[in-house]
Amino acid sequence: MKKEQKFAKYLIDFIDESHSVFHVVKKVEEMLNKEGFKKVKFQEKWKLEKEGKYYVTKSNSAIIGFIIGKGEIEKDGFKLIGAHTDYPTFKIKPNPEITSEGKYLKLNTEVYGGPILSTWFDRPLSMAGRVTIKTDNPLKPKQFLLDMKKPIMVIPNLAIHMNRKVNEGVNINPQTHTLPLLTMIDENIQKDNFLVGLIAEDIDVNIEDILDLELFLYGTEKGTLIGPNEEFISISKLDDLAMVHAGLYGLIDSKVGNATNVLVCFDNEEVGSTTKQGAASPMLRTVLERISIAMGKNREDYYRALSNSFLISADMAHALHPNYAEKCDPTNRPVINGGPAIKISARQSYTTDSLSSAIYEGICKSIKVPVQKFVNRSDERGGSTIGPISSTQLDIPSVDIGNPILGMHSARELGGVLDHYYAYESFKEFYRI
Ligand code: ZN
C-alpha cells in the first residue's frame, strides 16, 4: 500500500473512533500523550521549557497542542494551524422519549449545525457524548464519556408510494420528520426514562446518579477508501476532522525550529463559534499569552510575538462537482486530489489576502505539493470558517485553506486520498521552516 493510502486509513480509523466532539478531543489527547506531550491545566501554574511539548483542553471539546520553539517568542513568534472538532449532527433533547400511536418509542432531537437532513434517513444510528454523574460536591460532578457503539436507532424514510414527489425535492421538518425510532412499546417497556435507563445499564451507575446528558447521534457505518485505485475517502465528518488529523500529524512529525508550533482545534464552528471553547472566545488568546508569561516574557514581548506569527486556518473546501459543474466559480475550479485549496473571498468570509496566500502557496511549492484556489460563485453566498472569527480575537496574519471535498455536511462526505497527504505535508513543512 502506498504511503498516501496508509495515511488516509489512519484518518478513517481516527474518524471511526471519534463518535462525538468529546471523543475527538479524547482521541487527540491519546495521540499527544503517546508522543510525549504533557497536559497543562488552565487552573494551574504553567512551567514550560524550550522544546517542551504540551497540550491543554477546554470543556472536553476543544484542544490546543503546542511545542515551545528553540528561539525567543517575541522574535520567532507562533506558527499556528487551526481547525474545528465539531460537525453537523443531531443532539438529543432533555426528556427525549416520545411515543407514537402508543406503539413506537422515538427520541426527541434537535439539529446541530447544518446537516443535509436527507442523508440521515435509513442509516443505522447510535449515540455518543458525555454523561454528568453525581458526586459529593455539587460544584464538581463527574463526567463520563459515553459511546453506545452498537446501532440502536434509525430515522426511517417515508415510502415513495406515500410521497410521490420525493425525487423532486421534499421539505423535511426537523421536529417531526427526523426523530429516530428507538423501539416498539410493549408491556415490558418502561417508556419514561427509557434512555437514561439504557445509559445507566451501559455505564453501570444508578439512574438517580445521572444528573445530565449531552448526547449526539452518529452513523455506525465505517468509512472506506473507494475508487478503482482507492483514490477517494468516503466517510462522515471529513469537515473538519481531516484537518484536525492532518494538523495533528504535522505537529507530531515536524522537527521543532525557532518558532513555537501550535495546533488549535476549536469547538462549535458549525453553530457560529461564540462559545467559551469556540473561535470567537478568548481561549486561544489566553493560551498564547500564558505561554509567553511562562517563558518569562512581558506584555510587549507577547504583542511582538503575535506580530511575528502566522495562522493557517484549515477547514474543508468544495470541489467542482461532476454532476453540478455549473455551481462552481467559472475560473477557479478545484478538484479532488488536485491539492489543498486556498480559500478567497472579497467579503472577507475567509482571511486570505494576497500576502498570506503567497506564503502558503510558497510553502506548498517548495515541497512540490500542488495548490488550488477556491472562490465562491458571485451569486452563491458560501460559508465561513474559524479564520475570520479568530481574527476578531487575535492580531495574527492568516490564510484560509482546506481540501476540496464533495457532499460537505452529508452524513458521508467524499474527499481525496492524495489531498489528505498533501495537506499533512504542507503542515509539516510550515511547522518546520
Ligand atoms: Zn468546517
Residues whose N, C-alpha, C, O or C-beta is under 5 A from the ligand:
A	BS01	ZN	D239 D240 D315 M316
